Amino acid sequence: MSSNDGYNRNEDPNNGISTSDDIGSSRMPSSSTRLQPQIVPNEATHLKGQSKQAYFSDEKVLIPETETIGFSWRKLWAFTGPGFLMSIAYLDPGNIESDLQSGAAAKYKILWVLLWATVLGLLMQRLAARLGVVTGLHLAEMCYRQYKKVPRFILWIMIEIAIVGSDMQEVIGTAIAIYLLSNKVIPLWGGVLITIVDTFTFLFLDKYGLRKLEFLFGLLITVMAVTFGYEYVVSAPNQGEVLEGMFIPWCTDCNSQVLLQAVGVVGAVIMPHNLYLHSALVKSRDVDRRQPTKVREANFYFFIEASVALFVSFIINLFVVAVFAHGMFGKTNADVLQVCENQPMYEDAVHSFGNNTEIIDADLYKGGLFLGCTFGAAAMYIWGVGILAAGQSSTMTGTYAGQFSMEGFLNLQWPRWRRVLFTRLIAIIPTFFLAFFSRMEDLTNMNDILNAVMSLQLPFAAIPTIAFTSCSAIMGEFVNGVGNKIISILLTVVVIAVNLYFVINQVEALSIEGGVLAVVCIFAILYLLFNLYLVIHMIACMGNKCFMNNRWVQKWVLPSQNSFSIKNANSTYASISYNLQSFQKC
């Protein structure tokens, strides 16, 4: 029997699922192979280098069979891992800085924004995970099949920009943490260079196996929970005010600065590349996609796991917001200097804050100094450990996202070391020069610009996710219902509008004019046109006959006939059923 005559999940990226264009090309099985479905060659089986995928290529976590009906803790444990890796993007240094800034600027008033942004993130992550579970293809791989070459390339560039921007935030956060923990012995530019070592550390740890790697990520999340939880306990914020800010969606006496902070929280929480990451991570579990009950079970447990993971990330973010809301809100730089007067970090505080009556402009480094002055040097070093854990963990997951993006969009597999080094150098080179020639304030303020850049990329993850999961030809019986479609579209529109407001505000703050302004306007027009293109594709994916039958849409928007596409009007499960019936008749 040839290798293609049996069912091997480790070799077939679709886990034995033939796509809709396989129906007309299935061949009759011989008498020796009639007992099991035959894998029909399709475009997925011809992808280059499938054995070199970035994650779970050598092993998959087996799902135990249980005799009991209903919820199983054993199965939940088997599915636990991808959601926690995904949740690390909610805890990267950019998010942590956004948390402390929102606390310092608005106290507890916009904690409810953080809560609902996390809930919205969970809804979008659920759709991304369902796509990977049901189809066996992650979001970038599906984009490769569903979009024309030019828009697919543009999508890849946009997601790469988001990944590099996130990586720059991680480099900045790690460098600041090292600067704090070394008591300024290692300069910022030295900390940036040290992050290159992350490349080799990551490659070394990756060889120890999938579950051990997931355990490492869990350990880093635990470090963040303990360190930031310690700061929360020693600062002892008012619990009543925390609860009020969390559950009462209102902001009295809030100025434009507070509104901007609320927008920044939303932009920092929902990362575009994280949808691509999560849709790929779920493929690490050995789910038999020939059985809808198994797929349904996987969707159920992955949703529970993602809910728990994002709840943990929300609590950690809450710790940070509350600590600085309690300690920094309404304080001036002179107020902090007064607290630091008899502390060993007083000179650093004078240099960082300045002796003036301006309201504190908080960032990661000033946050560490403030904690050290207020609660002792131990609090400052514990803060540094937490930031270091955030930077290190998000570095690794960002690397995975970059690998999946390149694999999917370009149908190209680079060796892992090359991909990691490529992404890291793009992030390190500008960050190094900024750290070497600029001040700490310039390095930390870079986070605001990077958050704005990543906010621009959000539609390029949200729109494809909604489009594919709302397509019955792709998702079969697991397609989004009408309620799901309406909610996901409305929430995505709200988030994208909020993020665009944040970006426009950042552009206005830069006071751009002349030729540069003209370039920005041209880019804005092209940006909106490309979003319109993606929306048209999404409407066609949802089955709108007016769009599907339009010649222009068929020629320029919808994929070709020989792709895993809605134009075949057959679901994955329909093709499986057809092939199984053929085997039975023979």
N, C-alpha and C positions, 0 to 999 in steps of 0.2 A: 504494500500500500504506500503510495507516495505521501509526502508530507502534507499535501493539500487535500487529502482524502479524509482526514480526521479533524477533530475540533480541538484547537489549541489556543487558549486565550492569550498566552504569552507571545504568540506569533502574529495573531490577527488583531489589528487595532480596533476592529469593530466587534470583537468578541463573537464572531460567527454570524453576525447580522449582515445579510446582503442588502445592498441598496436597491432602490426601486428600478434602476436601469438594469439590474441583473435579471429581471423577470424573463425578458426575451432571450437571454443568453445562457440560461441554465442547461447543463448537459445531464443526460440520463446517467444515474449511478449504476455501477456494475452490481452484480448480485452479492458480491462480498462487502459492499459498502452501503447496502440499503438500510441497515439498522440505524444509521446516524446521518444527520443532515450533512450535506456536502457544502464546503465553502466555495462559492462561485467567485472567480477572480473579478475584482472591481477596482476602481481607481484607488481605493484605500489600500488594497493589498499590494499595489504597485508603487506606493510611496517610498521614496528613497530612505534607506537607513532606519527602518522602523525599530530595529533592535538597538538603536543608539538613542532612543528617546531619553529625555533629561531625567526622568523620574520613573520609578516603578518598572523599568525595563527588565530588570533581572528577577524581580520578585513581586508578587501581589499578595495582599493579605487575604487569606481564605476566610469565608464567612461560615461560622459553625452552624450545623443543622441542630435544631432543638426539637424535643418532643412536645413541649408545652406550646399551646396556642396563645398568641398575644405578645405582649412586650417581653423582651429578653435582654437582661443586662449583659449577657455574653455577646450577643449580637451588637449591642450598642458599643461595647468595648472594641469589637472588631472594626466597626465603622469610625471609631474615634481617631482623629488625627488630621485629616484634611481641613476641617473647620477651624481647628486651632492654628494651623499654619496660615490659613486665610486671615484669621483675626489679628495676626501680628501687624498687618497693614494698618489696622486701627490704633496701633500703639507705637508707630514709628516716631522718631524725634520731632518731625514736623507736626504731628498730632499733639504730642506732649507740649510743645511750645504754644500751639494754638489754645490748648487747655489753660495754661497758666496765664496767657494774655487775656482770655475771656474772663477768668476769675478776677484778675487785677482790674479790668476795665468795667465789668458789670456785676461784680460780686456773684450772687447765686441766681441772678435774674434770668439767665439764659441756659440754665441747666436743662430745662425742658427741651431746648433746641438740640442739645447733645443727645438726650434720650430718644427723641423722635428721629433724629438723623441716624442713630444706630438701628432703630426699628426699620427705617426705610432701607438701610444697608442690608439688613437681614432679608428683606423681601427680594431685593435684587440678587443677593448671593444665592438665595433659594432657586431662582430661575436659572442662574448660571450652573449650579450644581445639577439641577434636573436635566439640563441639556447634555452635560457630560455623561450622566448615568444612563439616560434613555438611548442616546445615539452611539455612545462609545467614542465620540469625537469631541475634543474641546473647542472652545469658542473660536480660536484662531484657525483651527483646522476646518471648521464649518464655514468661516469667512472665505477660506481658500476655494471652497466649492460653490459658494452662493453669490460671490461678487465677481464682476468683470476684473480684468487684470489691473487696469489703471486705478479704479477706486480701491481695490484690494491693496495695492502698493501704498496709496495715500493713507489708508487705515493703519497699515503697518508702521509707517513713519510717525503717525500721531501717537500710537501706543508706545513706540520706542522713545519718543520725547517724554511721555509720562513716566516711563520706567527710569530713564536717565535723570529726570527731575527728582523723582523719589530717591534715587540712589545718591544724588547730591545732598539731599536732606539727611540721609543716613550717614554720609561721610562727615558732614558738618557736625551732626550730633555726636558721633563717635569721637571726633577731634576735640570737641569741647569737654566731653567726659574725661578723656585722657589728660587734657590740660588741667582739669580740676583735681583728678585723682593723683597726678604726679606733682601737685603743688607748684605748678607752672614750670617745672623742670623741663618737660617736653613741650616745646612751643606748638602753636596751632598747626603750622605747616608740617611739623614733625608728626603730629597726630594724623594729619591727612595722609602722609606717606605710609604710616603704619597700617592704615586700612588696606593697603595693597596686600598685606599678609593675610587678610581675610580670604583672599582668593585661594591661597594654598591651604588655609585652615578648613575652608569649606570643602575643598576637594578631598582632603584627608578624612574628614568626618563622614562624608557621603559614602565612603566605601564600607562603613560598618553596618549597613543594612537599613532598610526603610523604617522599621519600628524604633530602632535605636535613634535614628535621626529625628523622628517625631517626638521621642522622649526628650531629646535635647531642647527642642523648641518649647515643649511643655515646661522644662526646667527654667528656661529663660523667661517665660511668662510668669512663672512662680516668683522668680527673682524680682521682676517688676512689681508684682502684687505685694510682696513683702516690703520692698524698699519704699514704694510710694504709700503703702498702707502705714508704714512706720511714721512717715511725715504727717499723715492724716491724724494719727493717734496723738503725736506730740503737739500738733498745732491745735487740736480739739476744737474744730469749728462748731458753730451752733447747729445741732441736728435738726431742730425745727425749721430753721431757715433753709437748710439743705433740702429737706423734704418739700417745703413750699416752692422753692425754685425748680424742683424736679417735676412736680405734678401740676402746677398752676401755669398754664400757657399764657402768660402776660408779662409785660415789661413796662412798669410805670416809670415815668421820668427818664426814659432812655433816649439818649441823643444819637446822632448819626454815627458816632464812634462805636457805640454799643451795638447798633444795628450791623455795622461792618464786622464786628467781632462775631456776631451770630452767624452771618454769612460765611465768615472764615471757618467757623466750626463745622458747618455743613460741607464746605469744600474740602476740609482736611480729613473728614471722616470717610467719605465715599471716594475711594480711589479707583480710577478707570481700569488700570491694569489688574486690579484685584479680581474682577469678574473673569478675566481670561485665566488667571491663576486658579481660582476655585473650580472652574469647569474642567480643568486638567487634573487637579489633585484627586478628584473623586474617582478617576480611572485607576487609581492604585488598589481598589478593592475588586475582588474576583466575583463580579456579579454576572450571573447567567442571563444575558439579555434576550434569550429565546423564550424566557418565561416571564410574562407580564407581572406575575405575583412577586417574583424576585426583584424586578425593577421597582415595583411599588414599595416593597419592603425597604430597598436601598434608599429611595427618596424619603421615606418616613424617618429612618434612622439618621440620615445625613442632615435632615432639617432639625432634628432634636439636638444633634451634636453642634451644628452651627449656632443654634439658639443659645446653648450653654456657653460656647466659646465667645460669642459676642456679648453675652451678659457679663462674663468675666472682664472683657475688654472695657465695657461700659463702667464697671465698678472702678477699674484702675484709672480711667479717664476722670471719673467723678472725684477720686482721691486728689488728683492734681488740681482740678478746678477749685475744689473746696479749700485746699491748703492755701492757695494764693488769693482766693476770695477773702478768706479770713484775715490773712496777714498783710496783703498788699493793697487792697481796695481803698482808694481815696488817699493813699500815702504819697508823700512827696519824696524826692531824692534826699532832702535834708532830714526827713524823718528816719529814713533807713540809716543814714550816717550817724545819727544820734544813737541808734541801737548798736551800731558797729563800733562805737567809740573805743571800747575797752577790749575788742576782739583782735586776734592776730591777723585777720583778713581786712583790717581797717583801711590800709593803704590801697588795696585792690578795690575796695568799695568806693573810696574817694575818686579813683581813676575811672571807675565804671559808671557810678551814679552822678558824681559831681555834686557840689554843695550849693544846691539851688532849690527853689520852691516849685519846680515843675513836677507834674504827676509822673510817677514811675513809668518808663517805657520798658516793659518786662521782656526778658528773653531767657534762654536756657542758662546762660552763664550768670546773669544777674539773679536769677531764681536760686541758683546754688549759693551765691554769696549771701543773699537774704536769709536763707535757711541756716547757713553757718553762723551769721551774726545773731539770729534770733534764738536758735535752739542749740548752738554749739557746733564745733567742727565736725562732730560725728554725723550730724544731719546733712552737712554739705557733702561729705564723702559718700554717705548712703545715697543721696540724690545722684551723685556722679555714677555710682554703680548701676542705679536704675536706668539712667540715660544710656550708659554703655550697653546694657542688656537690650534696650530698645533698638539701638543702632545695629548691634551685631545680629539680632534675630531678623530684623527687617532687611538687612543686607542679603541674607541667604534666600529669603522668600522672593525678594526682588530679582535675584539671579535666576531663580526658577521661572518667574514670569517672563523674563527676557528670553530664556531658552525656549519656552513654549511658544512665544510670539514668533521667533525666527523659524522654528519647526513648522508651525501652522501656516503662517502667511506666505512664506517663501518655499515651503516644501523642501527645506534645507536643514541638514543636521551638521553642526559644527561640533568638534570635540568640546567637552564641557569646559576645559581649562581655557580654551580660546574665547569662548563666549563670555565667561566670567571676566577674563582679563580685558576684553574689548569694552564691555559695559563699564567696568570699573575705571578704566583709563579715561573714557569720555567724561565720567563724573569727576575724576580726581584732578585732571589737568586744569580746568577753570577754577575749581575750588582751591587748589594749591596756590595758584597765583593770587587769588583773592586773599587767602590766609597769609601769604608771604608779604604782600605789599599793602594790605589794608588793615583796618582796625577790627577789633572784636565786634563792634557794632555793625560793620559792613557784612561780616560773615553771618551774624545771626539774622540781620534784616533780609538776607537772601531768601530766607524761608518764606516770607510773604510773597515774593516774586514767584518762587517755585510753586506755591499753592495756587497762585493765579494761573500759571501755565498749565498745571494739571487739571484745574477746573475746566479749562477749554477743551480738554480731551475727553471729558465725561460722556458726551453724546456718542463718541465713537466706540464706547463699550456698551452703554445702556440701550441704544437703538438696535444694534444687532442682536443683543440678548433677547429683547422683547420680540423682535421679528422672528427669530428662529424658534423660540419656545411657543409662539402663537401660530406656527405653521403645522397644520395637520399632516402634511406629507412628510415632515421631519419627525414630529413627536408622536404620531399615531394617536392612541387613546390617551396619551399623557399631555396633549396639547392644552394650552391655557384656555380656561373657560372665559365667557364674556366678562364676568366680574373681575377675574384676574387681569384680563387685558385692559379694562377700563382703569382699574386701580394702578397698575404698573405704569400705564401711559401718563395718567394724571400726575402721579408722584414724580415720575421722571421729568415731566415738563416743569414742575415746580422746582425741582433741584437744579435743572439746567438753567432756568431763569435766575434763580438765586446765585448760581455760580457766575453767570454772565454779568450780573450786577456787581459782583465782587471784582471781576476782571476789569470791567469798565471803570470802576472806582480806582483801581490800581493804576490804570493807564492815565486817568485824569490827574492823579497825584504826581505823576512824572512830568506833567506840564509839557507834553510833546507838541511840537508845532513845525510848520514848514514841510520839507520833503519827507521827514520821518512820519509826520501825521498822515501824509498822502499814502505812504506805504502801508501804514496801519489800517487805513480805510479800505484800501484794495484787499488787504488780507481779510478784513472783516466781511467784505462782500463774498469773497471766495469761500470763506468759512461757512457762511449762511447757505450758500448754494449747495455745498457738499452735504450739509445737514439735510437740506431739502431732498437731495438725491437719496439719502439713506431712508428718509421718511417715506418716499415713494416706494422704495423697495420693501419697506416694512408693511405698508398697506397692501401691496401685492402678495406678500407672504401670508397675510391674514385671510386671503381668499377673495379679495374684492375683484369681481369679474371685470368691472370697467377698466381697472388698471391692468389686470392680467391679460386681457385681450387687446389692449392698446399696442399698436405696432411699434411705436417709439419705445415704450416700456419693455416690450419683448426684445427689441434690438439692443438697447443701450443699458438696461437695468437688470433684467432677469438673467440668470445663468443659462448656459447652453443646454441643449437637450440631453447631452450625455453626462450631465453632472447629477449629484445627489440633490435634486431640486424639486421645487413645487410644480414645475411645468409637467412633470411626469404624472402628477395627480394620483400617486400611489404612496401609501405610507410604508415605512420600514416593516411594520408588522404584517401588512398585506403581502409584501414580497416573501416574508418568511413563511406565511401561511400557504402561499402558492407553491413554494418549493417543497414544503412538507407534504402537501397533497400530491404533488407529482411523485415523490418518493413512495408514498403509500400505494399509488396506482400501479407503480412498477413492481 
